[in-house]
Amino acid sequence: MNLTLMFREYCSLCHKMKDALETYRLQYGFELEIIDVDENAELEEKYNELVPVLLHGDREICHWFLDENALRDFLDNYRKGNI
């Protein structure tokens, strides 16, 4: 499974979410792709004020802060084949 983190290098919330995701990445074994929205005009426009944004495909799991309950629910449902 792959998750995507819409990210900005200068964003402290982005770094906090990235760091917090590491525990879950190790536990659940997902790949984390980090995309700097400032390197793509379309992504910058789409996610500008929402970053950091955690996604599975186009499905938003959370933004601004890591919602651990939403992430756990998503990952558990994914494991069960409900997603």
C-alpha positions as a printed Julia matrix, in Angstrom:
83×3 Matrix{Float64}:
   0.0    0.0    0.0
   1.16   3.52  -0.79
   0.26   6.69   1.05
   1.19  10.17  -0.11
   2.11  13.12   2.04
   1.64  16.52   0.42
   4.46  18.45   2.0
   6.38  21.72   2.11
  10.02  21.75   3.16
   9.64  24.9    5.27
   6.44  23.71   6.99
   6.87  22.62  10.61
   3.48  20.85  10.61
   4.63  18.87   7.57
   7.75  17.69   9.34
   5.78  16.77  12.46
   3.32  14.69  10.43
   6.12  13.01   8.48
   7.91  12.08  11.71
   4.71  10.83  13.37
   3.91   8.64  10.36
   7.13   6.65  10.76
   5.77   4.54  13.63
   2.68   3.65  11.6
   4.76   2.98   8.48
   6.85   0.46  10.39
   3.82  -1.14  12.05
   1.61  -1.39   8.95
   4.29  -1.65   6.27
   3.04   1.01   3.87
   5.2    3.04   1.52
   5.17   6.8    2.04
   5.66   9.07  -0.94
   6.49  12.64  -0.02
   5.61  15.29  -2.58
   6.65  18.92  -2.23
   3.61  20.83  -3.49
   5.74  23.88  -4.24
   7.42  21.97  -7.08
   4.13  21.54  -9.0
   1.82  24.49  -9.72
  -1.32  22.31  -9.9
  -0.61  20.63  -6.56
   0.29  23.93  -4.96
  -3.04  25.38  -6.05
  -5.01  22.31  -4.96
  -3.4   21.75  -1.54
  -2.02  25.21  -0.78
  -3.58  25.97   2.62
  -4.23  22.33   3.57
  -0.66  21.02   3.76
   0.34  18.72   5.18
  -2.21  16.4    3.59
  -2.08  12.61   3.92
  -3.68  10.73   1.03
  -4.35   7.26  -0.27
  -4.79   7.88  -3.97
  -7.26  10.77  -4.11
  -8.78   9.92  -0.73
  -7.79  12.32   2.02
  -7.05  10.67   5.36
  -6.22  13.88   7.21
  -4.66  17.31   6.87
  -2.81  19.84   9.06
  -2.28  17.33  11.9
  -2.01  13.57  11.94
  -5.42  12.23  12.92
  -4.22   8.99  14.44
  -7.71   7.54  14.83
  -8.57   8.23  11.18
  -5.24   6.74  10.07
  -5.66   3.61  12.21
  -9.24   3.15  10.99
  -8.13   3.53   7.39
  -5.18   1.13   7.75
  -7.22  -1.48   9.62
 -10.01  -1.32   7.03
  -7.45  -1.58   4.25
  -5.98  -4.7    5.85
  -9.45  -6.23   6.11
 -10.09  -5.52   2.44
 -12.82  -2.99   3.12
 -11.02  -0.32   1.09
